[in-house]
Amino acid sequence: MSKAWEEYVKVNLNNDKNKERVVHIIIDGVSNDFLYNSNLKNIGRLMKSGFHYEKCYSIFPTLTGPAHTSMNSGALPIDTGVNLNMYYDFENNKLLHINPLKYSKAESIAETLSKSGRKTAGICGQMNRGLNYFVSEAYLGHDAEKITDYSIEALNEFAPDYIQLVYFTVDTVQHYYGAKSKESLESLLWVDKEIGRLIDYLERNFNNFNIVISADHGQDTIKNDISDKLYKIILECGFNYYGYGRFVVIKSTKKADKNRLIKSLENKDYVKTILFKNELIKLGVDPTKIGTGLILLNNGYGAGTEYKGDHGSYTKEEALVPLVFYGSKIKKGSSKRACEIIDTAPTIADILNVKGLENNKGQMLKDIYGVKSNYKKDRLNILAQLLKK
């Protein structure tokens, strides 16, 4: 580091110590049940002294790219343009990767904050647009210790008003060993230890800070692969398909018989529900960016995946995620009232007194300040109905 930069950092850090800042920690792939009931020392401390929501809904579908994009913008997939991680082009028999950085049409929380003059940083995240300081997942991998090291370095050298760091390791381990497996608990305990190290640094170096802990989705353990039998029925009913792990995308052909498909699958124990155009739009998804419809699978079933753990359907194991707030502006408590991950971005903006988050469909969570909020439940009711199917 040059002497000029050292002097700049020294002066700005001194000026910044009393400013409100937000440290947003995303633990990829962890359900609320897994996080809240794993006896985590450091996250447990934040929950005890801060505020948490017992039930926070992920967006649909419960996939990493769409969920991170919506969580970072407050916008739904139908508005962001990021509806899947990958889109299967049936006409050309080609699988296309959907890069959130390229395809998202929504303004991210980092872009909103940067426009207002706030300094932003990101470590190992899915959305780097608008960030003044960024270290990628490609460089760091899923090493929790490295992610913490680089986060502390960013805070020490740059003192951002907002920093987002993403721990991917729990999601990765669950994919290979199953949801909430012994191995995934070990990885979660590792992340908790690293969060403790980050908390210690923040307490030593900043007077005012707020921590947000969230997740994009949970996971379900795959016990039965029903690809062959399900695909056979889909083809017999005149549809093409692409297996996505915990759901199957279907595309109609000239021979498609929608009613026959519904009747053929209505009593199958592995089918949760079938969603077509109108249902997808109600859920905030653009059907033109997916296919004719989606077949969601019940717990324990998979199609088109070799993983032991996966996500994408809408069961409580995949759809209900943790949301924890702690810090100088946060009141102690918890809420049984449900919320959504799209509420994360507008609430972070509110903590930092920043307005104008474009494309936002989320709501500010005033409960964290000890204020009763008039929360609109229309979308929550739609998501709750899907969860119960």
Buried (B, 14 or more C-beta within 10 A) or exposed (E): EEEEEEEBBEEBBEEBBEBBBBBBBBBBBBBBBBBBEBEBEBBBBBBEEBBBBBBBBBBBBBBBBBBBBBBBBBBBBBBBBBBBBEBBEBEEEEEEEBEBEEBBEBBBBBBBBBEBEBBBBBBBBBBBBBBBBBBEBEEBBBBBEBBBBBBBBBBEBBBBBBBBBBBBBBBBBBBEBBBBBEEBBEBBBBBBBBBBBBBEBBEEBBEBBBBBBBBBBBBBBBEEBBBEEBBEBBEEBBBBBBBBBBBBBBBBEEEBBBEBBBEBBEEBEBBBBBBBBEBBEBBBBBBEBBBBBBBBBBBBBBBBBEBBBBBBBBBBBBBBBBBBBBBEBBEEEBBEBBBBBBBBBBBBBBBBEBEEBBBBBBBBBBBBBEEEBEBEEEBBEBBBEBBEE
